Amino acid sequence: MIEKKDTRKIATGKEGEKIAADFLKKSGYRIAEVNYRCPIGEIDIVARDKNELVFVEVKARKSSTMGYPEQAVGVKKQKKMSQLALWYLQEKKLNDVHARFDVVAVLMLPQGNDIRLIRNAFDFIAL
């Protein structure tokens, strides 16, 4: 059974992903996929920014009490995103494509959302 706290976290995450997708569209990105799932995990957003394929990790929080959302994208998450990106590229047969990792940090505050886009947030980590 999912606890109430977990349900709130999931709802915050889903709301953050929608806010991030809308923000990216307004910033000129073309959304290819939202919540791409494969056997090893999930990529929040896959998009195109000009001639680059962008794997986007969305982090959303309702307050900064536990730090800023982007601080939650540590080395472990970066490794996982690298694995997921490889899986995606192989599955879609995308060879010789320029790709990067962006992070969208969404702080959902009563006075309005604070949205930060970190382009090229991290490099690919080979396993």
Buried (B, 14 or more C-beta within 10 A) or exposed (E): EEEEEEEEBEEBBEBBBBBBBEBBEEEEBEBBEBEBEEEEEEBBBBBBBEEBBBBBBBBBBBEEEEEEBBEBBEEEBBBBBBBBBBBBBEEBEEEEEEBBBBBBBBBBEEEEBBBBBBEEBBEBBEE
